[in-house]
């Protein structure tokens, strides 16, 4: 659900593969052609200029041609592990780091499904296969099951659920959430799918409806060095919000493990590897409570040294954005003003969160 122009100048996310794996798709961009605010075209290939373009979010011009560096097609082994997060604090030891043997487990990358109300982490480990070969039949079946889970399990009820009275709808949702938390995810990933091989590109989910009709999510990137501090604090945040507002997200929190990547000016991993905490919820359930939780989470993340992804962090208010301003934010704001003095490309969102002149 993306275009070449958007991934060239906006942030993206997925877990990196290998210790030198890239952190964002824009890092593969080696040339861009765009229409500037004055109507002239520009062909950008300079390294420093590309670093700015990769975080421009359309503020410096309309991208109409992109050249990407070729990436090798990789065959990847996927396997699953369930980790109970309480077992370390009970012994007085900190949580093991995400790149250690307990979580990454020697793999080249992972995607985690954090169950904050069960204090468990289901890890989808990803290992680059030693050699290329055709995908076997059972692997293809398991890949199909994984795709089906993303397409239907993330939103098992759509139009049908909206026909129910609200009290009954909330009961149905609560039952589904209970099933996810108390074993369905564990059974499905650890026992039904278990392990399979697929080419990486084939494992990407091509949603048949707009993704927003399945679920909504928000994004923050946290430094790996603070994992043992931040994850327990996040679990407490989720419990506190549920007790105070009688609301919790319907789906697990996604945890991506992404390697250091400073190829974009506003990269979310410029100094060290990061992990994400992506809260996920059905898109049209309790919208006011969901937005309130987004905003509370934004304040939590900013206090804990996290970085946003400006096209995927929801409910980002100017007061929180000001806490995040770094020299890179000021550099983008200054470049935008120089390239577009009449504000032809400036949207209300960026007007409110970017540093103003002299700020």
C-alpha positions in Angstrom: 0.0 0.0 0.0 2.7 2.5 -1.0 4.1 4.3 -4.1 7.6 4.7 -5.3 7.4 8.4 -4.6 6.2 8.0 -1.1 8.8 5.4 0.0 11.5 7.6 -1.5 10.8 10.6 0.7 8.8 9.2 3.7 9.6 6.9 6.5 8.9 3.1 6.2 9.4 0.3 8.6 10.0 -3.4 8.6 12.6 -5.5 10.5 16.1 -5.4 9.1 17.8 -8.6 7.9 21.3 -9.1 9.2 23.7 -6.9 11.1 24.2 -4.5 8.1 20.5 -4.7 7.0 19.0 -1.4 6.0 16.6 0.4 8.3 14.3 2.0 5.7 13.4 1.6 2.0 14.5 5.1 1.3 18.1 4.1 2.0 18.1 2.3 -1.3 17.2 5.4 -3.3 20.2 6.6 -5.4 18.4 9.2 -7.6 15.2 11.2 -7.6 13.6 13.6 -10.1 11.1 16.0 -8.7 9.1 19.1 -9.5 10.1 22.0 -7.2 7.8 24.7 -5.8 8.9 27.2 -8.5 7.8 24.7 -11.2 11.3 23.7 -12.3 12.4 20.1 -12.3 15.5 18.8 -10.4 17.5 15.6 -10.7 19.0 14.8 -7.3 21.9 12.3 -7.0 24.2 14.1 -4.5 24.6 12.1 -1.3 23.8 15.0 1.1 20.9 16.2 -1.0 19.5 12.7 -1.1 19.8 12.4 2.7 17.5 15.4 2.9 15.1 14.3 0.2 14.6 10.9 1.9 13.0 12.7 4.9 11.3 15.5 3.0 7.7 14.1 3.1 6.9 15.9 -0.1 7.8 19.3 1.4 10.6 19.9 -1.1 8.9 18.9 -4.3 6.7 16.3 -6.0 8.7 13.2 -6.7 7.9 11.7 -10.2 10.9 9.4 -10.8 12.9 7.3 -8.4 16.0 5.1 -9.0 16.4 2.4 -6.4 19.6 0.4 -5.8 19.0 -3.2 -6.6 18.6 -5.5 -3.6 19.2 -9.3 -3.9 16.1 -11.4 -3.7 16.4 -13.4 -0.5 15.0 -16.6 0.7 14.2 -16.5 4.4 13.3 -19.1 7.0 10.6 -18.0 9.4 10.2 -19.6 12.9 8.3 -18.7 16.1 9.1 -18.6 19.8 7.0 -17.5 22.8 8.7 -15.5 25.6 7.2 -14.8 29.0 8.5 -11.4 30.0 7.9 -11.9 33.8 10.4 -14.6 34.2 13.4 -12.3 34.4 12.1 -9.6 36.8 11.0 -12.4 39.2 14.6 -13.4 39.5 15.8 -9.8 39.9 17.4 -9.7 36.4 16.7 -7.2 33.7 14.9 -8.2 30.5 17.4 -9.6 28.0 18.1 -7.4 25.0 16.2 -7.8 21.8 19.4 -8.7 19.9 20.4 -11.4 22.4 20.0 -15.2 22.3 16.7 -15.2 24.2 14.8 -13.1 21.7 16.7 -12.7 18.4 18.1 -16.2 19.0 20.9 -16.0 16.4 18.4 -15.1 13.6 19.0 -12.3 11.2 15.9 -10.3 12.3 12.6 -10.6 14.0 9.1 -9.2 14.2 7.5 -9.5 17.6 3.9 -9.5 18.8 3.8 -8.1 22.3 0.8 -9.0 24.4 1.0 -6.3 27.1 -1.9 -7.6 29.2 -0.4 -11.2 29.2 3.2 -10.0 29.5 4.3 -12.2 26.7 6.2 -11.7 23.4 5.7 -14.0 20.4 8.7 -13.7 18.1 8.7 -14.3 14.4 12.4 -15.0 13.8 13.8 -14.5 10.3 17.0 -16.3 9.0 18.4 -15.8 5.6 18.6 -19.2 3.9 22.1 -20.4 2.8 21.0 -21.1 -0.8 18.2 -20.3 -3.2 15.8 -23.1 -4.2 12.1 -23.4 -5.1 9.7 -23.0 -2.3 8.3 -26.4 -1.2 4.6 -27.2 -1.1 4.2 -27.2 2.7 6.1 -23.9 2.9 3.7 -22.4 0.4 0.7 -23.6 2.5 2.2 -22.2 5.7 2.9 -18.9 3.9 -0.7 -18.8 2.8 -1.9 -19.4 6.3 0.3 -16.6 7.6 -1.1 -14.2 4.9 -4.6 -15.3 5.8 -4.0 -14.6 9.4 -2.9 -11.0 8.6 -5.8 -10.5 6.2 -8.6 -11.9 8.4 -7.3 -12.4 11.9 -6.3 -8.7 12.3 -9.9 -7.8 11.5 -12.2 -11.0 11.6 -15.4 -8.9 11.6 -16.0 -5.9 9.4 -19.3 -4.9 8.0 -21.2 -7.7 9.9 -20.0 -6.4 13.2 -21.2 -2.9 12.6 -24.8 -4.2 12.3 -24.8 -5.3 15.9 -26.0 -3.1 18.8 -23.0 -1.5 20.5 -23.2 -3.6 23.8 -23.3 -6.9 21.8 -20.5 -5.6 19.5 -18.3 -4.9 22.5 -18.9 -8.4 23.9 -17.9 -10.0 20.6 -14.8 -7.9 20.4 -13.9 -8.7 24.0 -14.3 -12.5 23.3 -12.1 -12.3 20.3 -9.4 -10.3 22.2 -9.6 -12.8 25.0 -9.0 -15.7 22.6 -6.0 -13.9 21.0 -4.5 -13.2 24.4 -5.1 -16.6 25.9 -3.7 -18.9 23.3 -4.9 -18.4 19.7 -1.8 -16.6 18.6 0.5 -19.1 20.4 -1.3 -22.1 18.9 -1.5 -20.6 15.4 2.1 -19.5 15.1 3.9 -22.0 17.2 2.0 -25.2 16.3 0.0 -24.6 13.1 2.6 -22.6 11.1 5.7 -23.4 13.2 8.4 -23.0 10.5 8.5 -22.3 6.8 10.7 -20.8 4.1 9.7 -18.1 1.6 11.3 -15.4 -0.5 11.1 -12.2 1.5 9.1 -10.2 -1.1 6.5 -13.0 -1.2 5.8 -12.7 2.5 4.8 -9.0 2.2 1.0 -8.7 2.8 -1.0 -7.2 -0.2 -4.2 -6.0 1.5 -7.2 -6.4 -0.7 -9.0 -3.5 0.9 -7.5 -0.3 2.1 -5.4 -1.1 5.2 -7.3 1.4 7.2 -10.4 -0.8 7.0 -8.6 -3.5 8.8 -6.8 -1.7 11.6 -5.1 1.5 12.8 -1.7 1.7 14.4 0.8 4.2 15.6 4.6 4.1 15.6 7.6 5.0 17.9 11.2 3.9 17.7 13.1 3.3 20.9 16.9 2.8 21.3 17.8 -0.9 21.9 20.1 0.1 24.8 17.0 1.1 26.8 14.9 -2.0 26.2 15.1 -3.3 29.8 13.8 0.0 31.1 11.2 0.9 28.4 9.4 -2.4 27.9 8.4 -2.8 31.6 7.4 0.9 31.7 5.3 0.3 28.6 3.5 -2.6 30.2 2.7 -0.4 33.2 1.5 2.3 30.8 -1.0 -0.1 29.1 -2.3 -1.4 32.4 -2.7 2.1 33.9 -4.6 3.4 30.8 -6.9 0.4 30.9 -7.7 0.9 34.6 -8.3 4.6 34.2 -10.2 4.6 30.9 -11.7 1.1 30.6 -10.0 0.8 27.2 -7.3 -1.4 25.7 -6.2 -1.9 22.0 -7.8 -5.0 20.4 -4.6 -6.3 18.8 -1.0 -7.0 20.0 1.7 -4.3 19.9 4.1 -4.9 17.0 7.8 -4.9 17.8 10.2 -4.5 14.9 13.9 -4.8 15.3 15.6 -2.4 13.0 19.3 -1.8 12.5 21.1 1.6 12.7 20.6 3.6 9.5 21.6 7.2 9.1 20.8 7.5 5.4 17.9 9.9 5.9 18.0 13.2 7.8 15.1 12.3 10.1 16.0 8.6 10.4 14.5 6.9 13.5 17.7 4.9 14.0 20.5 7.3 13.3 22.7 6.4 16.3 22.0 2.8 17.2 19.7 -0.2 16.5 16.1 0.4 17.5 13.0 -1.5 18.4 9.5 -0.3 17.8 6.4 -0.2 19.9 3.5 -0.1 17.4 0.1 0.0 19.2 -2.5 -1.6 17.0 -6.3 -1.4 17.2 -9.3 -2.1 15.0 -9.8 1.1 13.1 -13.4 2.0 14.0 -13.8 0.8 17.6 -13.9 3.3 20.4 -12.2 6.1 18.3 -12.2 8.7 21.1 -10.6 6.4 23.6 -8.1 5.1 20.9 -7.0 8.6 20.1 -6.7 9.5 23.7 -4.4 6.5 24.2 -2.4 7.5 21.1 -1.8 11.0 22.6 -0.9 9.6 26.0 1.5 7.1 24.3 3.1 10.0 22.4 3.9 11.7 25.7 5.2 8.5 27.1 7.5 7.9 24.1 8.8 11.4 24.0 9.8 11.1 27.7 11.7 7.9 27.0 13.8 9.2 24.1 11.9 7.7 21.3 11.6 9.0 17.7 8.4 9.2 15.6 7.8 8.3 12.0 5.9 11.3 10.8 3.6 9.6 8.3 2.8 6.8 10.8 2.8 8.3 14.3 -0.8 9.2 15.1 -2.1 12.2 17.2 1.3 14.0 17.3 0.6 17.4 18.9 2.8 20.4 18.5 3.7 20.4 22.3 5.1 16.9 22.0 6.8 17.6 18.7 8.7 20.4 20.3 10.3 18.0 22.7 11.7 16.0 19.7 13.3 18.8 17.8 16.9 18.0 17.0 19.3 19.8 14.6 17.9 17.5 11.9 14.4 18.9 12.4 15.7 22.5 12.1 17.7 21.5 9.0 14.6 20.2 7.3 12.6 23.2 8.3 15.2 25.6 7.0 15.6 23.7 3.7 11.8 23.7 3.3 11.6 27.5 3.8 14.4 28.0 1.3 12.9 25.7 -1.4 9.2 26.8 -0.9 9.1 30.4 0.4 5.4 30.7 -0.6 4.4 27.5 1.3 2.9 25.8 -1.7 3.7 22.3 -0.3 3.3 23.1 3.4 0.4 21.2 4.9 -1.3 22.1 8.2 0.2 19.1 9.9 3.8 20.0 9.1 3.1 23.7 9.7 2.2 22.9 13.3 5.0 20.4 14.1 8.1 21.7 12.3 10.3 24.4 13.9 9.3 27.9 12.8 11.9 30.5 11.7 14.0 31.5 14.7 12.6 28.7 16.9 
